[in-house]
Amino acid sequence: MTSANTINGKLRPLAILIAVTGWAAVLLQLYLSMHTALAGGGTLGWGLVMYSGYFTVLTNWLVCLVVTWPLLAPTSAGGRFFVRPMVIGWVTVSIVFVGIAYHLLLRQIWQPQGLYWVANALLHYATPILFTIYSLIVLRGVRLRWTAPWWWSVYLVFYFVYALIRGALIGSYPYGFIDVSMLGYAATVRNGCFLLVAFLLLGYLLMLVWRVGSRRE
């Protein structure tokens, strides 16, 4: 059984693989964001602003923290926090949501090449798949409270509000389906509600998957 307080020996190779993949993804995307900003006549600061606006990037950072902190400092407050089932469940639902939303909503309008393709594949496919496998091992048989997806969805709601405020301030929105300048607030909020419902449904679906089987002793 996976310890509730640390990443055990059998799970460490997978956690290390996720950490390497995740850090490669977020750091490569950071480099590309800076490069794109400079190539367009902007500044490194502007590149950082654009980089930090994406739900994909922020959620991949969460994945990096969830696996790296317990590996490097398992007895620290952060190390203990990031191995809690509720936390792993939250991050899993969020990163799976990233992969599904990209595949269904954005894949046809964004066709990256070269290093952009590599970063895109790592952020939207490799990390979500690997962390899903991690959750299936760690949360197998775990019975989380049925209110859990609602608590996890606070992250999505917070991001939605953040994206709208940020967009109003800088005149740029990270995703077309929440672009107030094009859609208006009514349509944007409606899209946000659809996303929230999808997030909650995904959360409950994954909870059912995790409940299958009994925890190994």
Buried (B, 14 or more C-beta within 10 A) or exposed (E): EBEEEBBEEEBBEBBBBBBBBBBBBBEBBBBBBBBBBEEEEBEEEBBBBBBBBBBBBBBBBBBBBBBBBBBEEBEEEBBBBBBEBBBBBBBBBBBBBBBBBBEEBBEEEEEEEEEBEBBBEBBBBBBBBBBBEBBBEBBBEBEBEEEBBEBBBEBBEEBBEBBBEBBEEEEEBBBEBBBBEEBEEEBBBEBBEEBBEBBBEBBEEBBEBBBEEEEEE
